[in-house]
Amino acid sequence: MFTQQSGKALFPFIILLLIAITGYLYLPSTQGKMTRGANSATTVNAQTVTKQSKTISLSAVGSARANHAVHISSAQNDYITHIYFNDGDEVKQGEPLVQLQSQQEKFAVKELKINLKEQQRQLKRLEDLAKSQSAARSQLETQRSIVDALQASLQLEQSKLDELLINAPFSGVLGKRLVSVGSFVSSNTPITTLDDISIIKVDFHVPEKHLGTLKLGMTVVGKSDAYSNQTFAGTVTHIDPRIDSDTRTVQVTASFDNTNALLRPGMLMHIELQLTSLHAVMLPEKSVIPRQDKHYVYVIDEQNKAQQVQINILARFKGWVAISSGVEQGQQVITEGVIKIRPGSNVMVKG
């Protein structure tokens, strides 16, 4: 017969039985959730690694200058009688630009030529006589000295006469005319400027660490703010033999064909020097994780797990880095979502 005491005795067993049944029913659900949590994959963005060719370049700025440039002035002091050019004229080498007063020099040259001709005639007569007369031989050396002196005087006077006509020393474009007919000029008087702009040269500086890769004939691309949508192709034509000890740079000169006359001396030029071409494994720059002086990326292995590997960077480009080790062509690197994963995390590539 069921008594109050027997009911009290069974009560603990009933409680334990209920706990056991509840635990049995709850355990599979919890284990399933834990299993699913352990095996769940983090969604990431990834990119397959390939080898690419990139050009390693260096940027610099410099001022444009003419291939040849001079200030035209006179070697003689005299008055201008003729001017043969206008502002901005294009001239060829040897074309006359300015004539100075030269009447006196012309007379002097003419007189010397007449005297020289007469003395040469006398020299010829003495040479003929010297073949048979000893007296004529003694006069011969004196006459030769006279002829030599006249020839030297004639050359000197002729050079003065030539300098009174100022010619273009090379082909180019003249600047503003700074004198007028009747002006008295000396060696310090500027007459105009002359620039050969068929070739434009730009001097710029390159850090000494790149000296080993610098070579004559290397390709250079130039830009000017005056032509923002246009580039100009040039080549390296000079590498200074000295390194600047203050800046640790070497001066390099690039030359640009300027037959269209778009570039002008004094223009600011933005230079891109193409140092070398590099064919290597390229990674998206956003996939790289810097840590102190080392760099890492996450790659996805065959089990779709993220593995962190160290890489060695060769060079950086816009949006890309070239590496020499750490990742092989064909592997996938994680580009987005790295903050959500750890080494060994299961991952799933989006898309």
Secondary structure, 3 states (H helix, E strand, C coil): CCCHHHHHHHHHHHHHHHHHHHHHHHHHHHHHHHHHHHHCCEEEEEEECEEEEEEEEEEEEEEEEEEEEEEECCCCCEEEEEECCCCCCEECCCCEEEEECCHHHHHHHHHHHHHHHHHHHHHHHHHHHHCCCHHHHHHHHHHHHHHHHHHHHHHHHHHHHHHCEEECCCCEEECCCCCCCCCEECCCCCCEEEEEEEEEEEEEEEEHHHHHHCCCCCEEEEEECCEEEEEEEEEEEEEEEEEECCCCEEEEEEEEECCCCCCCCCCEEEEEEEEEEEEEEEEEHHHCEEECCEEEEEEECCCCEEEEEEEEEEEEECCEEEEEECCCCCCEEEEECHHHCCCCCEEEECC
